[in-house]
Amino acid sequence: MNNAAEAAVTEDKSTVRVPLDNPLKRGDETITAVTLRKPLGGATSGTKLVDLLNLDLVAASKVVPRISSPVITAVEFLNMDVEDCTAIAGEIAAFLLQKRQKEAHGL
């Protein structure tokens, strides 16, 4: 994630707040951060987990609308600046790792 120092992870690690380097404009609303919740198995349907782990943005675009708050559509996600897409996709990939894998990699 490109904003590692700024990411806010809940204590139970079921959600993470990802600040956006380039805020998303939606009408009069400006979205400066996106909160992601840990996806359950169904939220990843239609994707290959390996694609999510490889930060495939098309695969991530299928999951983001299911786990984001405010809800970010697939089209909005794919139209975001690449550094923000990568930060979000990186957090999705991190959710998929087991606790021991995260500890082994210092996450």
DADAVEN-V331429 format. One record per backbone hydrogen bond with DSSP energy under -1.0 kcal/mol. NH is the residue of the N-H (numbers start at 0). CO is the residue of the C=O. E is the energy in kcal/mol with one decimal. If there is no record, write none. Layout:
# DADAVEN-V331429
nh=[NH | NH]
co=[CO | CO]
e=[E | E]
This chain:
# DADAVEN-V331429
nh=[5 | 6 | 7 | 9 | 12 | 15 | 16 | 17 | 19 | 23 | 25 | 28 | 30 | 33 | 34 | 35 | 36 | 37 | 42 | 43 | 44 | 46 | 51 | 52 | 53 | 54 | 55 | 59 | 60 | 61 | 63 | 65 | 67 | 68 | 76 | 77 | 78 | 79 | 84 | 85 | 86 | 87 | 88 | 89 | 90 | 91 | 92 | 93 | 94 | 96 | 101 | 102 | 103 | 104 | 105 | 106]
co=[2 | 2 | 16 | 14 | 9 | 35 | 7 | 33 | 31 | 30 | 28 | 25 | 23 | 17 | 68 | 15 | 66 | 13 | 39 | 40 | 41 | 43 | 47 | 48 | 49 | 51 | 50 | 55 | 56 | 58 | 59 | 62 | 63 | 34 | 72 | 73 | 74 | 76 | 80 | 81 | 82 | 83 | 84 | 85 | 86 | 87 | 88 | 89 | 90 | 93 | 97 | 98 | 99 | 100 | 102 | 101]
e=[-1.5 | -1.5 | -1.4 | -2.0 | -1.5 | -2.4 | -2.5 | -3.6 | -3.2 | -2.5 | -3.1 | -2.3 | -3.4 | -2.4 | -2.8 | -3.2 | -2.0 | -3.6 | -1.3 | -1.4 | -1.4 | -1.5 | -1.7 | -2.6 | -1.6 | -1.5 | -2.9 | -2.4 | -2.0 | -1.0 | -2.9 | -1.4 | -1.4 | -1.9 | -2.7 | -2.5 | -1.2 | -1.4 | -2.0 | -2.7 | -1.8 | -2.2 | -3.0 | -2.5 | -1.6 | -2.0 | -2.4 | -2.1 | -1.8 | -1.1 | -2.3 | -2.5 | -2.1 | -1.2 | -1.1 | -3.3]
